[in-house]
Amino acid sequence: MTMSKINSIPLPAAHTLRKLGRDLALARRKRGISTSDMAARVFVSRDTLWRMERGDPTVALGTLATATFVLGLHDRLANFAAPASDELALSLDERRLPQRIRRPRL
């Protein structure tokens, strides 16, 4: 990963990608899948797989999605920004509710 790529995303995002990569590597190893087999199943080179597992932000989102599918984790990826689990949005919605509901005058 080049220095310019590291600096191109916010530090918390870089930490998140590194954790995600480590977690995916651990999930792969727990399932007993070698890097060669995983790379073949994801349709990438072993180098790309290693970059993904290190949290390289230049790895394509499609590669990440395919890896989560191979590991049986794709439902989590599909729901990570689901409105029902977006606590900030839910809190903002609640604040926007009117204090009182008035009946319309006839």
C-alpha positions in Angstrom: 0.0 0.0 0.0 1.5 3.3 -1.0 1.7 6.2 1.3 -0.6 8.3 -0.8 -3.3 5.6 -0.6 -2.9 5.3 3.2 -3.4 9.1 3.5 -6.3 9.2 1.1 -8.9 7.9 3.6 -9.6 9.0 7.1 -7.6 7.2 9.8 -10.7 5.6 11.4 -11.7 4.2 8.0 -8.2 2.8 7.5 -8.4 1.1 11.0 -11.8 -0.3 10.1 -10.4 -1.8 6.8 -7.5 -3.3 8.6 -9.8 -4.9 11.2 -12.1 -6.1 8.5 -9.2 -7.7 6.7 -7.9 -9.4 9.8 -11.4 -10.7 10.6 -11.8 -12.0 7.0 -8.4 -13.7 7.2 -9.4 -15.3 10.6 -12.8 -16.5 9.2 -10.9 -18.0 6.2 -8.5 -19.8 8.4 -11.2 -21.1 10.8 -12.9 -22.6 7.8 -9.7 -24.3 6.8 -9.5 -22.5 3.4 -5.9 -21.9 2.1 -5.0 -18.6 0.5 -4.7 -20.3 -2.9 -8.2 -21.9 -2.6 -9.7 -18.6 -1.3 -8.1 -16.6 -4.1 -9.4 -19.0 -6.7 -12.9 -18.9 -5.2 -12.9 -15.1 -5.2 -11.4 -15.0 -8.7 -8.4 -12.9 -7.7 -4.7 -13.4 -7.3 -3.2 -14.4 -4.0 -1.6 -11.0 -3.9 -5.0 -9.3 -4.1 -6.3 -11.6 -1.4 -3.4 -10.8 0.9 -4.0 -7.0 0.2 -7.6 -7.4 1.1 -6.7 -9.3 4.3 -4.3 -6.5 5.2 -7.0 -3.9 4.7 -5.8 -2.3 1.5 -8.3 0.4 0.5 -7.6 -0.1 -3.2 -9.1 -3.6 -3.2 -12.4 -3.6 -5.1 -15.7 -3.7 -3.2 -16.8 -6.5 -5.5 -13.8 -8.5 -4.3 -14.8 -7.9 -0.7 -18.4 -8.9 -1.4 -17.3 -12.1 -3.2 -15.0 -13.0 -0.3 -17.9 -12.5 2.2 -20.1 -14.7 0.0 -17.4 -17.5 0.0 -17.2 -17.3 3.8 -21.0 -17.3 4.2 -20.9 -13.7 5.7 -22.6 -11.9 2.8 -25.8 -11.3 4.8 -23.9 -9.2 7.2 -22.3 -7.1 4.5 -25.8 -6.6 2.9 -27.2 -5.4 6.1 -24.4 -3.3 7.6 -26.0 0.0 6.7 -29.6 -1.2 7.0 -32.0 1.6 8.2 -33.2 -0.5 11.0 -29.8 -0.7 12.5 -28.7 2.9 11.8 -28.8 4.2 15.4 -27.9 7.8 14.4 -30.7 8.0 11.8 -33.2 6.4 14.2 -32.3 9.0 16.8 -32.6 11.9 14.4 -36.0 10.6 13.2 -37.1 10.5 16.9 -36.0 14.1 17.4 -38.0 15.2 14.4 -41.3 13.8 15.7 -43.7 16.6 16.7 -44.2 17.2 20.4 -48.0 17.3 20.0 -50.4 16.0 17.5 -53.3 18.4 16.9 -56.6 17.5 15.5 -57.5 19.4 12.4 -60.2 22.1 12.9 -63.4 21.5 11.1 
